Amino acid sequence: MGQSGRSRHQKRARAQAQLRNLEAYAAQPHSFVFTRGRAGRNVKQLSLDLRRVMEPLTATRLQVRKKNSLKDCVAVAGPLGVTHFLILSRTETSVYFKLVRLPGGPTLTFQVNKYTLVRDVVSSLRRHRMHEQQFTHPPLLVLNSFGPHGMHVKLMATMFQNLFPSINVHKVNLNTIKRCLLVSYNPDSQELDFRHYSIKVVPVGASRGMKKLLQEKVPNMSRLQDISELLATGAGLSESEAEPDGEHNITELPQAVAGRGNMRAQQSAVRLTEIGPRMTLRLIKIQEGVAEGNVLFHSFVHKTEEELQAILAAKEERLRLRAQRQDVQAQNVRRKREQREAHKKKSLAGMKRTRADGDSDAEDPGAAPEAEGAGRREEEEEDEAEYFRQAVGQEPDEDMFPGAAKRRRPAGPPRKKPRGKERRPDRGQDRRAPGGQGRPPKPKGRPWGAQAKPGPRGSAQDRGRGRARPRPPKRVA
């Protein structure tokens, strides 16, 4: 069996050809055509017709939302290799067309005095020629009457030339030229005529009958007696099928062109059929940047050389002040950063010195929550002890209010605790006896109110019944 598929050399040659085509396509100019603001239905349709003119080197399905700004479009256009913007907008007075060169400008603003959509142009023709194969290649640009009328006219011509890829007349393939874009300048009215045509090449020098035979459709010869009648007189053909050709459109073909009878070194007629859209433009102003910047030319406002110099001087002064403010701001930022670094180093050095000194200069964090609660309980017990003194008339025991006893302990050197208690001789005597002396004996046990330590304020003992106060012991008669 023979080897199936492509060989290694064929694959390599195909890959190299695709790479060359990709590089050539990336080097060509690309464009975005869209509208801005409330353009209206007709202006939006005009933008779609302009996309057909700029095909295939334009975004045919581009969608620009209302929230998208011009900066968003510029940011997207950079990675995609887009070089031009064609922007249509409408105001209350007129329709405007802006031609923008990316990424740094300039921007040309035109006023659209008149325009006609594609559907209106096609509907006015008796026979139109427009098919999808015509839009697979960019159109041929033809500039008319762009002579030495000023720098703004020269800039307009350069902008329109850069919209489409350049053509090498020695290597161009005539079969790729199917459309023509004509931009004509009228120096008297200072207006531009924007026209779009379809190109058809037909052979000349033959009779109308021969031309009809060369076409795809064969004419009706049922009424003819001989084929010579068709070739000699062109019987059965309408006058509309015979279009007038002359020196204005007859040329000698340098190469064979698609179509019957269009051979090399033979004379053929080039016929143009308008397919739209039409526009009549007038240049308003030219700006440096992308829709902003200095105005290089204005058709309504004219300034003298002194005024231009004053504007340039004012702009340079603004730029100088801005640069000065930026320098001062940078110095302030640098100074604050250095101050923060110095303060940080100083703080770290102080922390290290504090650790070395054993936290002698450490700040007192304050009393702990447990200590605060203990202090509050001691104050409450002190109040209870004071009430006991007023009611009973004697000091309470230390076991009854330990917190109050701790607070009343005098400040000073601690006294030595006696080793043992001395037993008084009258401890066990009955003071009721006639010979008994001294104070009456203390009642046995604790008073009624000292059986348990009082709880904190707000306890169940205090709620609803008031504070439970200890009762004084009954004296024994």
C-alpha positions as CSV (number, residue, x, y, z in Angstrom):
1,M,0.0,0.0,0.0
2,G,1.1,3.5,-0.7
3,Q,1.7,6.0,2.0
4,S,-1.5,7.8,3.0
5,G,-1.7,11.4,4.1
6,R,0.7,14.3,3.6
7,S,4.4,13.9,3.8
8,R,6.7,15.6,6.3
9,H,7.7,18.2,3.7
10,Q,4.1,19.0,2.8
11,K,3.2,19.5,6.5
12,R,6.2,21.8,7.1
13,A,5.4,23.9,4.0
14,R,1.8,24.2,5.0
15,A,2.7,25.3,8.5
16,Q,5.2,27.9,7.2
17,A,2.5,29.2,4.8
18,Q,0.0,29.6,7.6
19,L,2.6,31.4,9.8
20,R,3.4,33.8,6.9
21,N,-0.3,34.5,6.4
22,L,-0.8,35.1,10.1
23,E,2.1,37.6,10.2
24,A,0.8,39.3,7.2
25,Y,-2.7,39.5,8.6
26,A,-1.4,40.9,11.9
27,A,0.6,43.6,10.1
28,Q,-2.5,44.9,8.3
29,P,-4.7,47.7,9.8
30,H,-7.8,46.7,11.8
31,S,-10.7,48.8,12.8
32,F,-13.7,49.1,15.2
33,V,-16.9,50.7,13.9
34,F,-19.5,51.6,16.6
35,T,-21.8,54.4,17.8
36,R,-21.7,56.6,20.9
37,G,-24.6,58.1,22.8
38,R,-28.2,58.1,21.7
39,A,-27.5,57.6,18.0
40,G,-30.9,56.4,16.8
41,R,-32.0,53.6,14.5
42,N,-30.8,55.1,11.2
43,V,-27.3,56.1,12.5
44,K,-26.9,52.6,14.0
45,Q,-27.8,51.1,10.6
46,L,-25.2,53.4,9.0
47,S,-22.6,52.0,11.4
48,L,-23.4,48.5,10.3
49,D,-23.2,49.5,6.6
50,L,-19.7,51.0,7.4
51,R,-18.7,47.7,8.9
52,R,-19.6,46.1,5.5
53,V,-17.3,48.6,3.8
54,M,-14.4,47.8,6.2
55,E,-14.7,44.0,6.0
56,P,-12.9,41.7,6.5
57,L,-10.4,43.7,8.6
58,T,-13.0,44.8,11.2
59,A,-15.1,43.4,14.0
60,T,-18.4,42.6,12.3
61,R,-20.1,41.5,15.6
62,L,-18.7,44.1,17.9
63,Q,-21.1,45.1,20.7
64,V,-20.5,48.2,22.7
65,R,-22.7,48.8,25.7
66,K,-23.9,52.1,27.2
67,K,-21.7,51.6,30.3
68,N,-18.5,51.1,28.2
69,S,-16.4,54.2,27.9
70,L,-14.0,55.1,25.2
71,K,-11.1,54.1,27.5
72,D,-12.5,50.6,27.7
73,C,-12.5,50.3,23.9
74,V,-8.9,51.6,23.8
75,A,-7.9,49.0,26.4
76,V,-9.5,46.2,24.4
77,A,-8.1,47.4,21.1
78,G,-4.5,47.1,22.1
79,P,-4.2,43.3,22.5
80,L,-6.4,42.8,19.4
81,G,-4.1,44.9,17.2
82,V,-6.9,47.4,16.3
83,T,-5.4,50.5,14.7
84,H,-8.5,52.7,13.9
85,F,-11.8,53.7,15.4
86,L,-14.7,54.8,13.3
87,I,-17.2,56.4,15.7
88,L,-20.7,57.7,14.7
89,S,-22.7,60.0,17.0
90,R,-25.8,62.2,16.8
91,T,-26.8,65.5,18.4
92,E,-29.8,67.7,18.1
93,T,-28.3,69.5,15.1
94,S,-26.3,67.0,13.1
95,V,-24.6,63.6,12.8
96,Y,-20.9,63.4,13.4
97,F,-18.2,60.9,12.3
98,K,-14.9,60.6,14.0
99,L,-11.8,58.8,12.6
100,V,-9.3,58.0,15.3
101,R,-5.8,56.6,14.9
102,L,-4.6,54.4,17.8
103,P,-2.9,54.5,20.2
104,G,-1.8,58.1,20.2
105,G,-4.1,59.9,17.7
106,P,-4.8,62.1,15.8
107,T,-8.6,62.3,15.8
108,L,-10.5,63.7,12.8
109,T,-14.0,64.9,13.4
110,F,-16.4,65.2,10.4
111,Q,-19.9,66.5,10.1
112,V,-22.2,64.2,8.1
113,N,-24.2,66.6,6.0
114,K,-25.9,63.8,4.0
115,Y,-26.0,60.0,4.1
116,T,-27.8,57.2,2.3
117,L,-28.1,53.6,3.6
118,V,-27.3,50.5,1.6
119,R,-30.9,49.4,1.4
120,D,-31.9,52.7,-0.2
121,V,-29.0,52.6,-2.7
122,V,-29.8,49.1,-3.7
123,S,-33.5,49.7,-4.1
124,S,-32.8,52.5,-6.5
125,L,-30.8,50.4,-8.9
126,R,-32.4,48.4,-11.7
127,R,-29.8,45.6,-11.4
128,H,-27.4,45.4,-8.5
129,R,-24.4,43.2,-8.0
130,M,-23.6,42.4,-4.4
131,H,-22.6,38.9,-3.1
132,E,-20.7,37.6,-0.1
133,Q,-17.6,36.8,-2.1
134,Q,-17.0,40.5,-2.6
135,F,-16.4,41.0,1.1
136,T,-13.6,38.4,1.6
137,H,-11.0,41.0,0.6
138,P,-10.6,44.7,1.6
139,P,-11.7,47.3,-1.0
140,L,-9.5,49.2,-3.3
141,L,-9.1,52.8,-2.1
142,V,-9.3,55.6,-4.7
143,L,-8.6,59.2,-3.6
144,N,-9.6,62.1,-5.9
145,S,-8.6,65.8,-5.8
146,F,-6.5,65.6,-2.7
147,G,-4.0,68.1,-4.0
148,P,-1.9,70.8,-2.3
149,H,-4.8,72.5,-0.4
150,G,-3.3,72.6,3.0
151,M,-1.8,70.4,5.7
152,H,-5.2,69.3,7.0
153,V,-6.1,68.0,3.5
154,K,-2.9,66.0,3.4
155,L,-3.6,64.6,6.8
156,M,-7.0,63.5,5.8
157,A,-5.6,61.7,2.8
158,T,-3.0,59.9,5.0
159,M,-5.7,58.9,7.5
160,F,-7.9,57.3,4.8
161,Q,-4.9,55.6,3.2
162,N,-3.9,54.0,6.5
163,L,-7.4,52.5,6.9
164,F,-6.6,49.8,4.4
165,P,-3.6,47.6,3.6
166,S,-1.1,48.9,1.1
167,I,-1.0,47.4,-2.4
168,N,2.0,46.3,-4.4
169,V,1.0,47.0,-8.0
170,H,3.6,44.5,-9.3
171,K,2.4,41.6,-7.2
172,V,-1.3,42.3,-6.6
173,N,-3.8,39.6,-7.7
174,L,-6.6,41.2,-9.6
175,N,-9.1,38.5,-8.6
176,T,-8.9,39.8,-5.0
177,I,-10.1,43.3,-6.0
178,K,-13.9,43.1,-6.0
179,R,-14.9,46.4,-4.5
180,C,-13.8,50.0,-4.7
181,L,-14.0,52.8,-2.2
182,L,-14.0,56.3,-3.7
183,V,-13.2,59.4,-1.5
184,S,-13.4,62.6,-3.5
185,Y,-12.5,66.0,-2.1
186,N,-14.2,69.2,-3.4
187,P,-11.9,72.2,-2.7
188,D,-14.7,74.7,-3.3
189,S,-17.2,73.4,-0.8
190,Q,-14.5,71.6,1.3
191,E,-16.6,68.5,1.4
192,L,-15.8,64.8,1.0
193,D,-17.9,62.4,-1.1
194,F,-17.8,58.9,0.3
195,R,-18.9,56.2,-2.3
196,H,-18.7,52.4,-2.3
197,Y,-18.8,50.4,-5.6
198,S,-18.8,46.8,-6.8
199,I,-16.3,46.0,-9.6
200,K,-17.1,43.9,-12.7
201,V,-14.7,43.2,-15.6
202,V,-16.2,42.2,-19.0
203,P,-14.5,41.6,-22.3
204,V,-14.9,44.2,-25.2
205,G,-14.7,44.0,-28.9
206,A,-17.4,41.5,-29.4
207,S,-21.0,41.9,-30.4
208,R,-23.8,41.8,-27.9
209,G,-24.8,38.3,-29.0
210,M,-21.3,37.0,-28.5
211,K,-21.2,38.6,-25.0
212,K,-24.5,36.9,-24.2
213,L,-23.1,33.5,-25.2
214,L,-20.1,34.1,-23.1
215,Q,-22.2,34.6,-20.0
216,E,-23.6,31.7,-17.9
217,K,-27.2,32.2,-19.1
218,V,-27.9,31.3,-22.8
219,P,-30.4,33.7,-24.5
220,N,-33.7,32.5,-25.9
221,M,-33.2,31.6,-29.6
222,S,-36.6,30.1,-30.4
223,R,-37.5,32.9,-32.8
224,L,-34.2,32.8,-34.7
225,Q,-33.6,30.8,-37.9
226,D,-29.8,30.6,-37.6
227,I,-27.1,31.3,-35.0
228,S,-25.7,33.9,-37.3
229,E,-28.6,36.2,-36.6
230,L,-27.7,36.3,-32.9
231,L,-24.0,36.9,-33.6
232,A,-24.5,39.5,-36.3
233,T,-27.4,41.6,-35.1
234,G,-27.9,40.6,-31.5
235,A,-31.6,40.0,-32.1
236,G,-33.7,39.2,-29.0
237,L,-31.5,41.3,-26.7
238,S,-32.7,44.3,-24.8
239,E,-31.0,47.6,-25.0
240,S,-30.4,47.6,-21.3
241,E,-28.1,44.6,-21.6
242,A,-25.7,46.5,-23.8
243,E,-24.0,49.0,-21.5
244,P,-22.0,51.8,-23.2
245,D,-18.3,51.3,-22.9
246,G,-15.6,53.7,-24.0
247,E,-12.1,54.9,-23.4
248,H,-12.9,55.9,-19.8
249,N,-13.3,52.3,-18.6
250,I,-11.5,50.1,-21.2
251,T,-8.1,48.8,-20.3
252,E,-5.7,46.0,-21.2
253,L,-5.5,43.3,-18.6
254,P,-2.0,42.5,-17.2
255,Q,-3.3,39.1,-16.0
256,A,-6.2,36.8,-16.4
257,V,-9.3,37.8,-14.4
258,A,-12.1,35.6,-13.3
259,G,-14.9,35.7,-15.9
260,R,-15.4,34.4,-19.4
261,G,-13.4,36.2,-22.0
262,N,-11.1,38.2,-19.6
263,M,-7.8,36.9,-20.8
264,R,-4.3,38.4,-20.4
265,A,-3.2,41.1,-22.8
266,Q,-6.8,41.5,-24.0
267,Q,-9.0,44.6,-23.6
268,S,-11.8,44.5,-21.1
269,A,-14.1,47.1,-19.6
270,V,-14.2,47.8,-15.9
271,R,-17.8,48.6,-14.7
272,L,-18.7,50.0,-11.3
273,T,-22.0,49.4,-9.6
274,E,-22.7,51.4,-6.5
275,I,-23.7,49.3,-3.5
276,G,-23.6,51.9,-0.8
277,P,-23.5,53.5,1.7
278,R,-23.1,57.2,0.6
279,M,-21.9,60.0,2.8
280,T,-21.1,63.7,2.3
281,L,-18.6,64.7,5.0
282,R,-17.0,68.0,6.1
283,L,-14.0,68.3,8.3
284,I,-14.6,70.2,11.5
285,K,-11.4,69.8,13.6
286,I,-8.3,67.8,14.1
287,Q,-7.0,66.9,17.6
288,E,-3.7,65.5,18.7
289,G,-4.8,62.6,21.0
290,V,-7.6,60.1,21.1
291,A,-10.7,62.3,21.1
292,E,-8.8,64.8,23.3
293,G,-5.7,67.0,23.2
294,N,-4.6,70.1,21.4
295,V,-6.7,71.3,18.5
296,L,-4.4,71.4,15.4
297,F,-7.1,72.6,13.0
298,H,-10.6,74.0,13.3
299,S,-12.8,75.0,10.4
300,F,-14.8,77.6,12.4
301,V,-12.3,78.9,14.9
302,H,-9.1,80.6,13.6
303,K,-6.3,81.8,16.0
304,T,-3.3,84.0,15.3
305,E,0.2,82.9,15.9
306,E,0.4,85.0,19.1
307,E,-2.7,83.3,20.5
308,L,-1.2,79.9,19.7
309,Q,2.0,80.7,21.4
310,A,0.1,82.0,24.5
311,I,-1.8,78.7,24.6
312,L,1.3,76.6,24.4
313,A,3.0,78.7,27.1
314,A,0.0,78.2,29.4
315,K,0.1,74.5,28.8
316,E,3.8,74.3,29.5
317,E,3.2,76.2,32.8
318,R,0.5,73.8,33.8
319,L,2.7,70.9,33.1
320,R,5.6,72.4,35.0
321,L,3.3,73.1,38.1
322,R,2.0,69.5,37.9
323,A,5.6,68.1,37.8
324,Q,6.5,70.4,40.8
325,R,3.5,69.1,42.8
326,Q,4.4,65.5,42.0
327,D,8.0,66.1,43.2
328,V,6.7,67.7,46.5
329,Q,4.3,64.8,47.0
330,A,7.1,62.3,46.4
331,Q,9.3,64.0,48.9
332,N,6.6,64.1,51.5
333,V,5.9,60.4,51.0
334,R,9.6,59.6,51.3
335,R,9.9,61.8,54.5
336,K,6.9,60.1,56.1
337,R,8.3,56.7,55.3
338,E,11.7,57.6,56.8
339,Q,9.9,58.9,60.0
340,R,8.0,55.7,60.3
341,E,11.1,53.6,59.9
342,A,13.0,55.7,62.5
343,H,10.0,55.5,65.0
344,K,9.9,51.7,64.5
345,K,13.6,51.3,65.2
346,K,13.3,53.5,68.3
347,S,10.4,51.5,69.6
348,L,12.2,48.2,69.1
349,A,15.3,49.6,70.9
350,G,13.1,50.7,73.8
351,M,11.5,47.3,74.0
352,K,14.9,45.6,74.1
353,R,16.1,47.9,76.8
354,T,13.0,47.3,78.9
355,R,13.5,43.5,78.7
356,A,17.1,44.0,79.8
357,D,16.1,46.1,82.8
358,G,13.6,43.5,84.0
359,D,10.5,45.4,83.1
360,S,11.3,48.1,85.7
361,D,9.7,50.8,83.5
362,A,6.9,48.6,82.4
363,E,3.5,50.3,82.6
364,D,1.1,49.1,85.3
365,P,-1.6,47.2,83.4
366,G,-4.1,47.9,86.3
367,A,-6.0,45.7,88.7
368,A,-7.3,42.4,87.6
369,P,-11.0,41.7,87.4
370,E,-10.7,39.3,90.3
371,A,-9.1,41.9,92.5
372,E,-11.8,44.4,91.7
373,G,-14.5,41.9,92.7
374,A,-12.7,41.1,96.0
375,G,-12.4,44.9,96.8
376,R,-16.2,45.3,96.2
377,R,-17.0,42.4,98.5
378,E,-14.7,43.9,101.2
379,E,-16.6,47.2,101.0
380,E,-19.9,45.4,101.4
381,E,-18.7,43.5,104.4
382,E,-17.5,46.8,105.9
383,D,-21.0,48.2,105.6
384,E,-22.5,45.2,107.3
385,A,-20.0,45.4,110.1
386,E,-20.7,49.1,110.6
387,Y,-24.4,48.4,110.9
388,F,-23.7,45.6,113.4
389,R,-21.7,48.0,115.6
390,Q,-24.5,50.6,115.6
391,A,-27.2,48.0,116.4
392,V,-25.4,45.9,118.9
393,G,-23.0,48.3,120.4
394,Q,-19.9,46.0,120.2
395,E,-17.3,44.9,117.7
396,P,-18.3,41.9,115.6
397,D,-16.1,38.8,115.6
398,E,-13.5,38.4,112.8
399,D,-15.2,35.3,111.5
400,M,-18.4,37.2,110.9
401,F,-16.9,39.8,108.5
402,P,-13.4,38.7,107.5
403,G,-13.2,41.3,104.7
404,A,-14.1,44.2,107.0
405,A,-11.5,43.0,109.6
406,K,-8.9,42.9,106.9
407,R,-9.7,46.5,105.8
408,R,-9.6,47.8,109.4
409,R,-6.3,46.3,110.1
410,P,-4.0,49.2,110.9
411,A,-1.1,49.9,108.7
412,G,2.3,49.4,110.3
413,P,4.7,46.7,111.3
414,P,2.9,43.5,112.2
415,R,2.6,42.6,115.8
416,K,3.7,39.3,117.2
417,K,0.9,36.9,117.8
418,P,0.9,35.6,121.4
419,R,1.8,31.9,121.7
420,G,-1.1,31.0,123.8
421,K,-4.2,32.5,125.3
422,E,-4.1,33.2,129.1
423,R,-6.9,31.7,130.9
424,R,-8.7,34.2,132.9
425,P,-9.6,33.1,136.4
426,D,-13.2,34.3,136.2
427,R,-13.8,32.4,132.8
428,G,-15.9,29.7,134.3
429,Q,-17.6,31.6,137.1
430,D,-21.2,32.3,137.0
431,R,-21.7,36.0,136.8
432,R,-25.1,35.7,138.2
433,A,-23.7,34.6,141.5
434,P,-23.4,37.2,144.1
435,G,-19.6,36.9,144.2
436,G,-19.3,37.1,140.4
437,Q,-17.5,40.0,139.0
438,G,-17.0,41.4,135.5
439,R,-19.1,41.5,132.4
440,P,-21.8,39.0,131.9
441,P,-20.8,35.9,129.9
442,K,-21.2,36.0,126.1
443,P,-24.1,34.0,124.7
444,K,-23.3,30.6,123.5
445,G,-23.1,30.2,119.8
446,R,-23.2,32.8,117.1
447,P,-25.9,35.3,116.8
448,W,-28.8,34.5,114.5
449,G,-27.7,36.7,111.7
450,A,-24.1,35.3,111.6
451,Q,-24.9,31.7,110.9
452,A,-23.7,32.0,107.3
453,K,-21.7,34.5,105.4
454,P,-23.9,37.0,103.6
455,G,-23.8,36.6,99.8
456,P,-23.3,39.3,97.2
457,R,-25.9,41.9,96.6
458,G,-28.8,40.8,94.5
459,S,-28.9,37.3,95.9
460,A,-32.0,35.3,96.5
461,Q,-31.9,36.3,100.1
462,D,-32.2,40.0,99.2
463,R,-34.7,39.7,96.4
464,G,-38.3,40.5,97.4
465,R,-37.7,40.6,101.2
466,G,-35.1,43.3,101.5
467,R,-31.7,42.8,103.0
468,A,-31.5,40.2,105.8
469,R,-29.8,41.9,108.8
470,P,-28.5,40.0,111.8
471,R,-30.6,40.4,115.0
472,P,-28.8,41.3,118.3
473,P,-28.6,38.5,120.9
474,K,-31.0,38.6,123.8
475,R,-29.5,39.6,127.1
476,V,-29.9,37.1,129.9
477,A,-31.4,38.7,133.0
